[in-house]
Amino acid sequence: MARKSKIAKAEKLKTKFLRAIADWRKPKFATKVFHMCSVCGRTRWYMGKFDMCRICVREKANAWELPWVRKSSW
């Protein structure tokens, strides 16, 4: 589980970035904005299609919580 301060910082940077885009300005630090898993807060191996990291996608797929996803070996 990610720390609350890390999640809060990511949300703050994301809103700042979106506000700059809405005002037709180039964001000062576009590379600081990063994606986080919506379930566990992990930043690495983020899958944008699911808004989750690879570990959470695998767990949800194996528990049949993602009905359109299945293992290739089945």
TIMARBA-332027 format. One line per field, with one value per residue (C-alpha): y, x, z; residue number from 1. Coordinates in nm, 4 decimals, padded with zeros to 6 digits, always signed. Example, Ala and Ser with C-alpha at 12.3 -4.5 7.8 and 13.67 -1.06 7.14 Angstrom:
REM residues 2
y: (-00.4500 -00.1060)
x: (+01.2300 +01.3670)
z: (+00.7800 +00.7140)
num: (1 2)
This chain:
REM residues 74
y: (+00.0000 +00.3397 +00.6045 +00.8648 +01.1459 +00.9910 +00.9585 +01.3172 +01.4463 +01.2618 +01.3999 +01.7545 +01.7290 +01.5830 +01.8656 +02.1251 +01.9653 +01.9544 +02.3156 +02.4271 +02.2443 +02.3989 +02.7465 +02.6718 +02.6921 +02.4448 +02.2735 +02.3524 +01.9935 +01.7555 +01.4602 +01.4858 +01.3734 +00.9971 +00.7357 +00.5229 +00.2055 +00.2837 -00.0234 -00.0390 +00.2857 +00.1198 +00.3452 +00.0881 -00.1326 +00.0809 -00.0366 +00.2603 +00.0455 -00.0880 +00.1993 -00.0637 -00.2153 -00.5572 -00.7311 -00.6039 -00.6827 -01.0387 -01.0826 -00.9420 -01.1482 -01.4697 -01.3902 -01.3356 -00.9700 -00.8565 -01.0536 -00.9485 -01.0682 -01.4317 -01.6271 -01.7291 -02.0858 -02.1512)
x: (+00.0000 +00.1320 +00.1747 -00.0987 +00.1523 +00.2710 -00.0864 -00.1664 +00.1460 +00.0566 -00.2972 -00.1685 +00.0760 -00.1910 -00.4368 -00.1612 -00.0734 -00.4349 -00.4923 -00.1902 -00.3184 -00.6638 -00.5077 -00.3179 +00.0161 +00.2993 +00.3381 +00.6645 +00.7453 +00.5435 +00.7642 +00.6747 +00.3181 +00.2991 +00.0283 -00.0548 -00.2545 -00.6060 -00.6081 -00.2681 -00.0911 +00.1983 +00.3693 +00.5587 +00.4106 +00.0991 -00.1549 -00.3599 -00.6326 -00.7248 -00.5963 -00.4138 -00.0688 +00.0130 -00.0177 -00.3694 -00.4759 -00.3546 -00.5272 -00.8569 -00.8373 -00.7740 -01.0678 -01.2902 -01.3493 -01.2374 -01.4729 -01.3173 -00.9706 -00.8632 -00.5423 -00.4080 -00.3475 -00.7178)
z: (+00.0000 -00.0914 +00.1709 +00.1928 +00.1455 -00.1821 -00.3097 -00.2072 -00.3819 -00.7024 -00.6995 -00.6406 -00.9301 -01.1562 -01.0845 -01.1380 -01.4701 -01.5874 -01.4808 -01.6840 -01.9902 -01.9468 -01.9391 -02.2642 -02.0852 -02.1082 -01.7697 -01.5983 -01.4994 -01.7138 -01.6213 -01.2529 -01.3239 -01.2879 -01.2849 -00.9829 -00.9401 -00.8192 -00.5937 -00.4246 -00.5229 -00.7051 -00.9622 -01.1655 -01.4395 -01.4563 -01.7172 -01.8347 -01.9896 -01.6456 -01.4267 -01.2205 -01.1874 -01.3320 -00.9958 -00.9303 -01.2877 -01.2460 -00.9095 -01.0403 -01.3609 -01.1677 -00.9387 -01.2504 -01.1549 -01.5020 -01.7257 -02.0586 -01.9516 -01.9501 -01.9508 -02.2895 -02.1725 -02.0961)
num: (1 2 3 4 5 6 7 8 9 10 11 12 13 14 15 16 17 18 19 20 21 22 23 24 25 26 27 28 29 30 31 32 33 34 35 36 37 38 39 40 41 42 43 44 45 46 47 48 49 50 51 52 53 54 55 56 57 58 59 60 61 62 63 64 65 66 67 68 69 70 71 72 73 74)
